[in-house]
Amino acid sequence: MSESTANGTVFYTHRLNNGLQIVGQPMPDFESVAVSYYVHTGSRDEKDPAIAGVSHFLEHMVFKGTKDLDWQEITLAFNKIGAELNAFTSHEATVFYARVLGEYLDRAVELLSDMMYPRLAESDFETEKEVIVNEIARSEDQPYNIAYRRMMQTYFGEHPLGHDVLGSRESIRAMHIEQMRNYWQSRYAANNLILSVAGNFDWEHIIQLAEQHCSNWRQGDSGRDASHYEPSQPINNIMVDQKLKQQIMLLAMPSVDIKDPDYYAAMLGGSILGDTDGSRLYWNIYQRGMAESASAGIWSMEGTGIMLMEANSTPEDAPRVLKMLRAELDNLLDDGVFEDELQRAKDKWISGIVLSSESTFSRMRSLASDWVTEGRLVSVEEEIERVEKITVEDVMRALHRFPMRDKQVLTALGPLSEAELLA
């Protein structure tokens, strides 16, 4: 067990013999505590296209029953302790969490631990298939979601990051319960999980709870292929839908990964270019009424990252808006950033860090992601310091390191053909 102190923030870390990592930050001024199991698995770990969507599907199945409790008993047990309970799946992680008053922490840990060993009954599996297929259908009714999914497929090609988190109707319908059980067996293993706690708790007691509920958990696969990826050439993927009254445009290009030393500098560059209030795209495109939305930002993952610029406009304005998106990127890369806009971007980011530091849920999430990214816990003060020390030169170096102009993937959805959009 280790305790570390950074600028007055106390952090605890401990690893069970089976590899389960436990991380915690006490916040004694709070009455509540947030606790989660962070499973280091997501759609990018679904190497076989036949199981596309299994991570998200499995997240649903975890709530369907454990060895000891059925789904109604799980719901009732969390209701009894007034818990806020939920889960989410992304490309890189699946997280199950509960927020409770400190006095109910033992029960919350017991229930969440039980859920990590779901019963995965075939009858539940077949019933839940339809729920997932309906969820996919709903997302396919939303033009932006269609464009976004196509962008990911086009940009990442055969790479597992091109897989949609929900999977496809075909992959979900054809999946067998044994495939899910095998995936659970390999990925939901003690050495691929993090128990993260933030709020009002006693650390020694947390370790006792973990020993009690998790010490007999098996080991399995951990880690993933996180090699760098970028497209080999620029690609245009223009989907024409005459029924739409809007033109959606997504422009993706290579950028920093989550562990890159230039991460903070690049993120600030993305914010200056296109955050949703006060950025260059905001003032020069959105505020001038050229588009219903215009934004940009960097999405960093393990091993790779993308700068994503997006705009949504009328078909009449779309060709001009697309040129403006590219012109704003060129201006940023050619002319650099100004001190005052860098300072504004820093102030916004730092405000966000401070505001989220006052939430047990946000701290719980940060602890797990910091551990995955850095193998240690990062205090709010240290993160603020990292943001504050970025210079204009740092931002420009971070942006210029990647072939942003040479490897742009344009995905569009709307009534315009490629010739019309690029006119």
N, C-alpha and C positions, 0 to 999 in steps of 0.2 A: 504494500500500500504506500502511496506517496501523497504528500500534501505540499502544495506550492503556493506561494504568495506573490502576486504581481500587483504592484501599486495599491496594496491594501485589499485586493480581491483574493479570496481563498479558493483554491481549486483542489479537488481530490481526484486521484485516479487509482484504480486497482484492477488487476487481471486475475480471474479465477484460473485454476489449473487447466481447465478445458479450453481456455482461450477467450472466454467472454470478457470483453472490456467494459469496465464501469467508470463513468465520469460524472462528476458532480460539482455544483457550485451552490453553497449555502447562501440564501438570501433571507436572513433571520428577521428582517422587518416585515416579511410577508406572512399572511396566514395560510396561503395556499402553496401547493407544490405541484410541479409538472414533471411527469415521468414518462419515458418512452423507450421502446425498443426500436433502434435504428438498424434495419437489415440492409447490408451493403449489397443490395441487388435490385435491378430494375430492368427495363426493356432492353437495355444495351447488353445484358447478360443472357438474353434469349438467343443463343447462337444458331439454333435450328429454327428456320422459318415456320416449321410445323407447330411450334409452341409460341408463336408470336402472340403477345397479350397475356401470357401465363402469369407474369408477376402481378399485374393488376387483378386478374381473375382470382389468384391465390389470396390477395388482400381481402377480397369479398368473402372467400371461403373461410378465412380465419374467424369471421364473426358468426359463422354458421354452426359452430359447436366445437367443443374440445372433448377429450377423453371422458371428462366428468360432467360437463354442462352442455345443454342444448342452447340454441340461439336465444330462446326466450329467457332462459336462466341467466345467460350472460348479460342481456339487456337489463333484466330486473336487478341483478347484483350491482351493476354500475349505477342504476337509478337509485338504489337504496343508499348509496354513499354520495349522491348528488354530483356525480362525476360528469365532467365534460369529456366525452370520449370520441375519438375519430381516428382516421388513418388516411394516408395518401401514398400513391405510387408515382414515381417519376422515371425518367430514363436511367437514373443512377441509384435510386434508393427506394425502399418501402418503409414507412414509419407508422408505428401504432402508438398512440399517446393518450394519456388521461391527465386531466387537471382536477385536483381535489383539495379539500381542506387538509392541512397537515395530519390531523387525527385519523384520516382514512387512508393514509399512504400504504400501510401494510396490506390492506385489502386490495388496493389498486395494483400493487406490484404482484400480489398473488394471482389476481385475475389475468393481468396482461401476460404474466409468465405462462399461465395455463394455456392462453390463446396461441402461444408460439408453437404449441404441439396440437394443431387442429385435427379433428377426426377425419376430415376429407372424405365424407361419405359419398358414394356414387349418386345416390338419389338427390342429395343437395346439389351436387356438381351439375347434374343434368338440368335441374330447375333453374339454377343460377345462370346457366348458359344464356337463357332467354333474356335475363336482366341485362347481361353484358351486351348481347346483340342489340337490344333496344337502346342501350347507352351509345353504342357505335352509330346506330341510325339517327339518334338525336344530334350527335356531333356532325353527321353528314348533312344535316339540314342547315348548318350554319356555314355560310360561304367562307368566312375567315378561317374556320377550322379546316375546311377542305384545302384552302390555299396553303395553310401552314404545314399540314401533313405532307402535301405534295412537295413543298420546299425542302422538308427534312429528307424525304425519299430521294429527291433530285440531288441535293447537296451531298448526302452521305452515301448514295449508291448502295453497294453491297455491304457497307459497314453496318454493324448492329445498331448504331445510333440512328440509322434511317428507319428503324422499326417504330411503329406508332405504339405508344403506351397501351392503348386499348386493344391492339391487335386488329385483325380484320374479321368480318363475319365468317369468312371461310375458315380461318385458322381456329376461331373459337368453336364453331360448329363441329369441326373435324377432330378437336382435341379429345384425348382419352384421359380418364382419371389417373391412370398409371403414369402418364407423362407429367401430370402435375405433382403426383407423389414423389416422383424421381427428382423433379426440380426442387421441391421443398426439402427433400433429403440432402441434396448437395448444397443448396444455398442458405437455408435457414439453420445454419450450424453455429454452435457457440462461438467459434473463432471467426465468424463473419457477422457477428451482432455486437451492438453497443447498447448498454443500458445507461441512459442519460437522465440525470435528475437535477432540477433547479428549483430552489424555493426553500421552504421551511422543513428541514429534515436533520436527522442525526446520522453522520456518515458511518459510524461503526454499525449502526442499526441497518443501514442500507446494505452493507457487506454481508451481515448476518442473513438478511432477507434473500439476497442473491445466492448465498451458499445453500440456503434452505430450498429454494425453488429451482435453481439452475445448475447446481454442481454436477448433476447426473446427465446433463445435455451432451449430445455427441458432437464430434468435430466433423468438418466437411470441407468443401471448397471455400477458399477465401481469395480476395483480390480479383483482378480482371485484366484483360488485355487493354492497356491504356496507351497504346502507341499513338503518336501524332497522326492526324488525318487532315488532309485538305484536298479539294477536287483537283484533278490534273489540268483542267482548262475551264474557261468560262462556259456557262450553259444558260440557254434561255428555255424555259418551259412555260409556254403560254396556253392556258386552258380557256377556251371560248364558251361562254354561256350567254346566249342572246337574251335570256329571260332576266338577267340581273340588270339592275339600274345603276350599279356602282362598279368601279374598277379597283380591284385589290392588287397591290404590288408589293412584293417582298424581295429584297435584295440582300443576299447573304454572302459573306466573304470571310477568309480565315482571320483568326485573332488568337489571343492568349488563352492558354489552358489555366485551370484553377490553381496550379502549383507554380506558375510562371513568376519569376521575381518582378516582372513588369505588370503584374495583375492590377495593382492599385492605380498605376499610371494609365493603363489602357482603359480601365473602367471610368476614370475621370474624363478621358478623351471621348468615350462613348456618351457620357452624360452631357458634355458640352455640345456635342453634335446633335443629340436628339432626345434628351429626356422630355417628359410630357409637359413640363411647364418651365419656360425661360431659356430653352436651348435654341440653337440656330434654326433647326427645323421648325420649332414651335413659332418663332418670330417670323421667319422668312417664307414659310409655306402655310402653316395652319392659321396663324393670326391674320394673314392676308386673304383668307377665305378661299385659298386655292384647293384645299383638301379638307375632308371631314376629320382626318387624323393624319399626322406625320410624326414619326418618332424613330429613334435609333438607340441601340444599346448593345452591350457585349454580354454574351451568354458563355460563361466559362465552365467547362466540364473537365473530367480527368483526361489528360492527354491531348485535348483539343478544345477549340473554342471558336465561336463565330461572332462577327459583328453583323447585326441584323438591322437593316433599314426598312421601314415599311410606311406605306401611305395608302389611303383609301379616298378616291375622288370620283367625280362624275366622269363618264367616258370622254366627254369633250375636253376636260382639263388634263386627263391622264397622261398623254404624251409629254406635255409641258412639265407636269409634276415629276415624272420619272427623270427628265433631264435635270430638273432642279435638285432632286435627291443626289444625283451623281455630281452635280456642280458643287453642292455643299460639301460633299466628301472631298472633292478635288481641292476646294478652298482650304479645308482643314489641313490636308496633307501638304499643300504647297505653301500656304501663308502662315501656318502655325496657329497657336491659341494665344489669347491675351491673358495677362495676369488677373484682370478683374473677373473674367469669366471662369478662370480656374478657381479663383477664391470662392465664387458663388457655388460652383459645383462641389467644392470641398465642404462648404458650410451646410449644404443640403445633405450630403452624405453623413457628415458628423451628427447633424440633428437626428437623422434616421437611426444611427447607431445608438445614440443616447436614449431616444424614445423607446427603441426595442429593448434596451438593457433594463427597462423598468417592467418588463413582462417576463414572468417565469417561463412561459411557453417559448418566447423568442430565445431566451438564454439556453433553455434545454436543447433547442434545435441547433444553436450555434456551437454548443459544446461538442455534439456529435459530429457536425460537419468540420469543425476545427480539427478534431482528432483524426478524421479520415484524411484531411488535406495536409496537416502539418505534423501529426503524431504527437501533438501537445495542445494545451488549452491556451487560448489567447484572451487577455483581459480587454475590456472595453477601452481602457486608457491606451493600451498598446496599439489597438486597432486605430484609434483616433490619431495617435502619433504617426502611424504609417501613412495615413491619408494626408496629414498636415505637411509632411516633409517632401511630398511630391512637387517637383518643379516643372515649369513649362517644357524644359529640355527632356525631362523624363517622359512626359506625355508624348512628345513628338517621336522620341526613340521607340517607344512601345508601339506606336501606330505604324511607323515606317518599317518595322521588322517583318511585316507580313505582306504578301502580295495582294493587297486589298483591291487594287484596280485590275490586276491581271487574272484574278480567279473569282469573278463575281458570278453568282448564280441568281438569275432573275426568275422568279415564279410569279405568274399573274393569273388572275381569274376575273372574268367579266366579259362584256360584249365585244371587246376589241380583239382583232387578230394580231399576230406578231407584227405584221407589216404596218398595221394602223397604230399600234402602241409605240413602235420604234420609229415612227415617221418623223 
